[in-house]
């Protein structure tokens, strides 16, 4: 996501936020020890409340982990677009997000 962050913002996204079930301590360690250069918001959902609210808990595996999911939330707080991964490792590409933003803009 970081590679396409500027392009996603240029396509009209207000912000990009990633949410993980890892603890905030675990996320800090990941960021500090792997030199990822992430500049977008990376939040911890250690209690899996957001994972539950969006119904994206892993279906075949650890229910405390989220399956990959990407959402575009509109200015009214409604889900305008989503891409739900069926398996670990699925990632929505920056190009898919930009295409979705452009299509939503044209509506």
Residue pairs with C-beta under 8 A, 6 or more apart in sequence:
1 8
1 16
1 18
1 38
1 40
1 91
1 94
2 36
2 37
2 38
2 39
2 40
3 94
4 93
4 94
4 95
4 97
4 98
5 16
5 39
5 40
5 94
7 94
7 98
8 16
8 94
8 97
8 98
8 101
9 15
9 16
11 97
11 98
11 101
11 102
12 101
12 102
12 105
13 72
13 97
13 101
15 40
15 41
16 40
16 41
17 40
17 41
17 42
17 43
18 38
18 40
18 41
18 42
18 43
19 42
19 43
19 44
19 45
19 50
19 51
19 66
20 27
20 42
20 43
20 44
20 45
20 66
21 44
21 45
21 46
21 48
21 51
21 64
21 65
21 66
22 30
22 44
22 46
23 44
23 46
24 44
24 46
26 44
27 42
27 44
30 36
31 38
31 42
45 51
45 66
48 57
48 64
48 66
51 57
51 64
51 65
51 66
54 66
54 69
54 71
56 66
56 67
56 69
56 84
57 63
57 64
57 65
57 66
57 67
58 65
58 66
58 67
58 88
59 67
61 88
67 84
67 85
67 86
67 87
67 88
67 90
68 84
68 85
68 87
68 88
68 89
68 90
68 91
68 92
69 82
69 83
69 84
69 85
70 82
70 83
70 92
70 96
70 97
71 79
71 81
71 82
72 79
72 80
72 81
72 82
72 97
72 100
72 101
72 104
73 79
73 80
74 80
74 104
80 104
81 100
81 104
83 92
83 96
83 100
85 91
85 92
